[in-house]
Amino acid sequence: MKNLQNRREFLKGSAWMGAAAVVAGCMGERLKLTGGGSMAGFAVKPMPRIRVAMVGLGGRGYWALRRLVLIPGLEITALCDLDAEKVAKSQKLLSEKGKPGAGEYVGAEAYRRLADEGVADVFYNSTPRDIHTPLNVYAMNRAMHVLTEVPSGRTLEECWETVETCERNRVHCMMLENCCYGEMEMLALNIVRLGLLGEIVQCDGGYIHDQRKMQFSGDKIGWRLKDTIEKYGNFYPTHALGPICKCLNINRGDAFDYLVSMNSASPSFEGLARRKPKGSEFENLKFNRGDVNFTLIRTKKGRLISLQHNVATARPYDRINQIVGTKGLMRGIEGSGYSICFEKELCDGGAKSYFDREKAEALRREYRHPLWKTAGELAKKVGGHGGMDFMMDVRWAYCLQNGLPLDTDVYDLATWSSIVELTDRSVRSGSRPVECPDFTRGAWKTAEPFAVDGIDLSKMPIS
Ligand SMILES: NC(=O)c1ccc[n+]([C@@H]2O[C@H](COP(=O)([O-])OP(=O)(O)OC[C@H]3O[C@@H](n4cnc5c(N)ncnc54)[C@H](O)[C@@H]3O)[C@@H](O)[C@H]2O)c1
């Protein structure tokens, strides 16, 4: 996988389209860093008071606001949405919580005025995924730190633009991948770091979420369904991928090498579309994506990552969360915890069956991630996907307040988000392998592994 390519050529797709080789992709690399150099380990001076602009106050943004008002040192100074009613509802929440009123910004372009006016330090972006990049780029160009919902770039061009803008402006740009903060995902990270599973060779993840009702209940095609109609690959890859990348130290000792991706047919979604009234937007709909997508990524160090995406069939919610090491394995079980087994000595038979519930629970307590040890009870009380949403917000606020690097950086954002276009390319080329770009431009070889960091509540008094 050494065929260095000009980035533009790669983005145009001219190289991979014509490649007769088994590997159809190529490296979309820039050889020089833009502007101020690598963002690896980037930190800013401590910011005890952080002014936050909430942009996009729909399902996700409004609930984020409910969490952020609980975190000391954060001040919501701007509320922005297309819809004046959503801004008013959020303003009402601030007043109910005894917080000062925030500036109101209404309309599709209002985020520009917000960024131009310099009313906030952090741009918290919860808008629909197809507009994340232009908004994030605009905010970074106005020296704002960006925290952005998932995924945060839907094309390789957008991923590169985000990386380059971040490097030029020397600001934080982190994807709000809340699943990196799940209790089980963080337990796994701790267990992997302690070497209890041996050397990790395989990780399996997914986004399996029955959204049939949500996507077919109205009489209009929503932005979620539009993705299944227009895209070919895994357009929502980061929930499982983020935590897996942390376990495998992707961009910090290992890197994606290439992937293949494949779709099923779409009997489920096509069947639901046929049940809609004649003459509706749903009539004769075809879904490029198919009901189920499978993707297999190989890393430079020869580890395998499998990803599933399925929002179309009747089955329980699942992110799979399986980590396979040479000495054992761990598997998340949605709603009821996890299964684990590992051997103490080589081939001692200790991992022939999963440990019983009691032992698994004892291990869970013993190896609970430091962040969950400190703030777990509080996070569960506040809620948001079992507490992980609050954990994520507390942690970035803590890092900014104490002048620490954030847990993930713009290279992670780009690497995880790039799966959207890379899988699209693979599916459209008949599931041929596609090479993954290295957004770090080689820095992954020497970057420090992901830390297993907690928070010190005395440096962030939480009431
Ligand atoms: N991390 C998670 O667990 C999770 C869960 C759900 C959704 N998401 C992500 O969160 C994002 C938002 O999802 P949602 O379910 O809240 O969607 P939503 O449609 O409920 O909310 C989006 C909001 O953005 C507003 N908006 C649209 N264009 C805007 C613009 N130009 N300026 C300001 N506001 C604008 C809309 O009016 C709406 O209120 C998506 O990127 C989605 O992928 C993440």
The ligand as an SDF file (V2000), in Angstrom:
LIG
                    3D

 44 48  0  0  0  0  0  0  0  0999 V2000
  -24.2800   11.0200   19.1090 N   0  0  0  0  0  0  0  0  0  0  0  0
  -25.5090   10.5270   19.0860 C   0  0  0  0  0  0  0  0  0  0  0  0
  -25.8620    9.6310   19.8620 O   0  0  0  0  0  0  0  0  0  0  0  0
  -26.4800   11.0790   18.1060 C   0  0  0  0  0  0  0  0  0  0  0  0
  -27.8370   10.7460   18.1730 C   0  0  0  0  0  0  0  0  0  0  0  0
  -28.7140   11.3320   17.2600 C   0  0  0  0  0  0  0  0  0  0  0  0
  -28.2300   12.2070   16.2910 C   0  0  0  0  0  0  0  0  0  0  0  0
  -26.9080   12.4860   16.2320 N   0  0  0  0  0  0  0  0  0  0  0  0
  -26.3690   13.4580   15.2650 C   0  0  0  0  0  0  0  0  0  0  0  0
  -26.7610   14.7440   15.7290 O   0  0  0  0  0  0  0  0  0  0  0  0
  -27.0580   15.6000   14.6440 C   0  0  0  0  0  0  0  0  0  0  0  0
  -28.4480   16.1750   14.8080 C   0  0  0  0  0  0  0  0  0  0  0  0
  -29.3950   15.1400   14.8980 O   0  0  0  0  0  0  0  0  0  0  0  0
  -30.8500   15.4010   15.5220 P   0  0  0  0  0  0  0  0  0  0  0  0
  -31.4680   14.0770   15.6820 O   0  0  0  0  0  0  0  0  0  0  0  0
  -30.7610   16.3170   16.6600 O   0  0  0  0  0  0  0  0  0  0  0  0
  -31.5460   16.1480   14.2660 O   0  0  0  0  0  0  0  0  0  0  0  0
  -32.7390   17.1770   14.3320 P   0  0  0  0  0  0  0  0  0  0  0  0
  -33.2610   17.2700   12.9350 O   0  0  0  0  0  0  0  0  0  0  0  0
  -33.6750   16.8550   15.4400 O   0  0  0  0  0  0  0  0  0  0  0  0
  -32.0170   18.5570   14.7250 O   0  0  0  0  0  0  0  0  0  0  0  0
  -31.2190   19.2910   13.8540 C   0  0  0  0  0  0  0  0  0  0  0  0
  -31.4630   20.7680   14.1510 C   0  0  0  0  0  0  0  0  0  0  0  0
  -30.5670   21.5560   13.3770 O   0  0  0  0  0  0  0  0  0  0  0  0
  -31.2950   22.6900   12.9220 C   0  0  0  0  0  0  0  0  0  0  0  0
  -30.6080   23.2530   11.7520 N   0  0  0  0  0  0  0  0  0  0  0  0
  -30.6350   22.8280   10.4660 C   0  0  0  0  0  0  0  0  0  0  0  0
  -29.8920   23.6460    9.6910 N   0  0  0  0  0  0  0  0  0  0  0  0
  -29.3710   24.5950   10.5240 C   0  0  0  0  0  0  0  0  0  0  0  0
  -28.5190   25.7040   10.3220 C   0  0  0  0  0  0  0  0  0  0  0  0
  -28.0410   26.0370    9.1350 N   0  0  0  0  0  0  0  0  0  0  0  0
  -28.1960   26.4710   11.3940 N   0  0  0  0  0  0  0  0  0  0  0  0
  -28.6620   26.1910   12.6210 C   0  0  0  0  0  0  0  0  0  0  0  0
  -29.4930   25.1390   12.8680 N   0  0  0  0  0  0  0  0  0  0  0  0
  -29.8270   24.3580   11.8290 C   0  0  0  0  0  0  0  0  0  0  0  0
  -32.6740   22.1590   12.6220 C   0  0  0  0  0  0  0  0  0  0  0  0
  -33.6480   23.1930   12.5630 O   0  0  0  0  0  0  0  0  0  0  0  0
  -32.8800   21.2380   13.8030 C   0  0  0  0  0  0  0  0  0  0  0  0
  -33.4550   21.8830   14.9040 O   0  0  0  0  0  0  0  0  0  0  0  0
  -26.8450   14.7540   13.3890 C   0  0  0  0  0  0  0  0  0  0  0  0
  -25.5750   15.0070   12.9140 O   0  0  0  0  0  0  0  0  0  0  0  0
  -26.9180   13.3250   13.8760 C   0  0  0  0  0  0  0  0  0  0  0  0
  -26.1350   12.4660   13.0820 O   0  0  0  0  0  0  0  0  0  0  0  0
  -26.0290   11.9500   17.1320 C   0  0  0  0  0  0  0  0  0  0  0  0
  1  2  1  0
  2  3  2  0
  2  4  1  0
  4  5  1  0
  4 44  2  0
  5  6  2  0
  6  7  1  0
  7  8  2  0
  8  9  1  0
  8 44  1  0
  9 10  1  0
  9 42  1  0
 10 11  1  0
 11 12  1  0
 11 40  1  0
 12 13  1  0
 13 14  1  0
 14 15  2  0
 14 16  1  0
 14 17  1  0
 17 18  1  0
 18 19  2  0
 18 20  1  0
 18 21  1  0
 21 22  1  0
 22 23  1  0
 23 24  1  0
 23 38  1  0
 24 25  1  0
 25 26  1  0
 25 36  1  0
 26 27  1  0
 26 35  1  0
 27 28  2  0
 28 29  1  0
 29 30  1  0
 29 35  2  0
 30 31  1  0
 30 32  2  0
 32 33  1  0
 33 34  2  0
 34 35  1  0
 36 37  1  0
 36 38  1  0
 38 39  1  0
 40 41  1  0
 40 42  1  0
 42 43  1  0
M  CHG  2   8   1  16  -1
M  END
$$$$
